């Protein structure tokens, strides 16, 4: 099962919400496509994932580590992560993941998914979610000033949402997690099935 993509835009409150909770917006940042692995690898895997999707968390805790070890780190796969924003919390998590730049991005993504149940636990207001995300960021080596700057950047949030919309519409993404393997869309699956798909690409 996947989380269905039921809307094409993040909530307007989500775009500006983090900035409202912290301080006035700062300068915009560049939206960079986040990838891991050899740029010349024979296979490109693009994942569409929401940070608030439990099936995405399951993929990243159970399946992705095996793909990373057996295909990405061996030079067979270039893995691209594309964020999907169902809600403001997923958007805020994406902004936080990008605070550390390309070098720290995937490490923070792993933490966000592994600890999804904790930082997404019901809270009386949005400040509790922000506090949990900041706590996660500190453990990843980010400072409060760095995170404030990222989360206050409304133009950056709007650019992320626009990029998500362009990509999701171009690839007709219907749910998360969804994957594009060398240009062909495939649905969520376990490691054995995924490895079979990747090995078939290598043999073709």
C-alpha positions in Angstrom: 0.0 0.0 0.0 1.1 3.6 -0.7 -0.1 6.9 0.5 -2.4 8.3 -2.2 -1.5 11.6 -3.8 -4.8 13.4 -3.2 -3.8 17.0 -3.9 -1.3 18.8 -6.1 -0.4 21.6 -3.7 0.9 21.9 -0.2 -1.3 23.8 2.2 -0.7 27.5 2.0 -0.2 27.6 5.7 2.5 25.0 5.3 4.5 27.2 3.0 4.7 30.1 5.4 4.0 28.2 8.6 7.5 27.6 9.8 8.5 31.2 9.2 5.5 32.4 11.2 6.5 30.2 14.1 10.0 31.5 14.2 11.0 34.8 12.7 10.7 37.0 9.5 11.7 35.3 6.2 15.3 35.5 5.0 16.9 35.1 1.5 15.9 32.3 -0.8 18.0 29.2 -1.3 18.5 27.2 -4.5 16.5 24.1 -5.0 19.0 21.3 -5.8 18.1 17.8 -6.9 19.5 15.4 -4.3 21.2 12.3 -5.5 23.5 9.6 -4.2 25.8 7.3 -6.2 27.8 7.4 -9.4 26.5 10.0 -11.8 27.5 7.6 -14.7 25.8 4.5 -13.2 23.9 2.4 -15.7 20.6 2.7 -13.7 18.9 5.8 -12.4 16.3 5.3 -9.7 14.1 8.3 -8.8 12.1 8.0 -5.6 9.0 10.1 -4.9 8.5 10.2 -1.2 6.6 12.1 1.5 8.3 12.5 4.9 4.9 11.9 6.6 4.1 8.7 4.6 4.5 5.6 6.8 5.1 3.4 3.7 7.9 5.7 2.7 9.4 5.3 6.2 9.1 1.5 5.9 10.9 1.6 2.5 13.7 3.7 3.9 14.2 1.6 7.0 13.8 -1.9 5.4 14.5 -1.7 1.7 16.7 1.3 0.9 19.7 0.2 3.1 20.0 -3.0 1.0 19.7 -1.1 -2.3 22.3 1.3 -1.0 24.7 -1.4 -0.1 24.2 -3.7 -3.1 23.5 -1.2 -5.9 24.3 2.4 -5.0 27.6 1.9 -3.3 28.7 -0.6 -5.9 28.3 1.9 -8.7 25.3 0.3 -10.3 22.6 2.8 -9.4 22.4 6.6 -9.1 19.6 7.3 -6.6 17.6 10.5 -6.8 15.3 11.6 -4.0 12.3 13.8 -4.9 10.1 15.0 -2.1 6.3 15.0 -2.2 4.5 17.4 0.1 1.1 16.2 1.3 1.1 18.6 4.2 3.0 21.3 6.0 4.9 18.9 8.3 6.3 17.0 5.3 7.4 20.3 3.8 9.0 21.5 7.0 10.9 18.1 7.2 12.1 18.6 3.7 13.3 22.1 4.4 15.2 20.8 7.5 16.8 17.9 5.5 18.2 20.5 3.0 19.6 22.7 5.8 22.7 20.6 5.9 23.3 20.8 2.1 24.0 18.0 -0.2 26.6 16.3 2.0 24.3 15.9 4.9 21.0 15.5 3.2 20.6 11.7 3.0 21.8 11.2 6.5 19.1 13.6 7.8 16.6 12.0 5.5 17.4 8.6 7.2 16.9 10.2 10.6 13.6 11.7 9.6 12.2 8.4 8.4 13.6 6.3 11.2 12.1 8.7 13.8 8.9 9.5 12.0 6.6 8.2 14.7 8.3 10.4 17.3 8.5 13.8 15.5 5.0 13.3 14.0 3.4 12.3 17.3 0.2 14.3 18.0 1.0 17.6 19.7 -1.1 20.5 21.0 0.3 22.9 18.3 2.8 23.2 15.5 5.6 24.4 17.7 5.9 20.9 19.1 6.7 19.5 15.6 9.2 22.3 15.0 10.9 21.6 18.3 11.2 17.9 17.5 12.6 18.6 14.0 15.1 21.1 15.5 16.1 18.5 18.0 16.7 16.0 15.2 18.7 18.7 13.3 21.0 19.4 16.2 21.9 15.7 16.4 22.8 15.9 12.8 25.2 18.7 13.5 23.1 21.7 12.5 23.0 24.8 14.6 19.8 26.7 15.6 20.9 29.6 13.5 21.3 27.4 10.4 17.8 25.9 11.0 16.2 29.2 11.7 17.6 30.5 8.4 16.3 27.5 6.5 12.9 27.4 8.1 12.3 31.1 7.7 13.0 31.1 4.0 9.5 31.4 2.6 10.7 31.8 -1.0 12.7 28.6 -0.6 9.5 26.8 0.6 7.5 28.1 -2.3 10.3 27.0 -4.8 10.3 23.5 -3.2 6.5 23.2 -3.7 6.7 24.4 -7.3 9.5 21.9 -8.0 7.5 19.1 -6.5 4.4 20.0 -8.5 6.4 20.1 -11.8 8.0 16.7 -11.2 4.9 15.0 -9.9 2.8 16.2 -12.8 5.4 15.3 -15.4 5.8 11.7 -14.1 2.0 11.3 -13.2 2.8 10.4 -9.6 -0.3 8.9 -7.9 1.1 7.9 -4.6 4.1 7.5 -2.4 6.5 5.9 -2.4 6.7 5.7 -6.2 9.8 5.0 -8.3 11.1 5.7 -11.8 13.7 3.2 -12.9 15.5 4.3 -16.0 12.5 6.3 -17.0 9.9 3.7 -16.2 7.5 4.2 -13.3 7.2 1.4 -10.8 5.2 1.0 -7.6 6.5 0.3 -4.1 7.8 -3.2 -3.5 10.0 -5.3 -1.2 13.8 -5.6 -1.6 13.7 -9.0 -3.5 11.3 -7.6 -6.1 13.2 -4.3 -6.4 16.5 -6.1 -6.8 15.0 -8.3 -9.5 13.9 -5.1 -11.4 17.3 -3.6 -11.1 19.1 -6.7 -12.1 16.9 -7.0 -15.2 18.0 -3.5 -16.1 21.6 -4.4 -15.7 21.1 -7.5 -18.0 19.2 -5.6 -20.7 
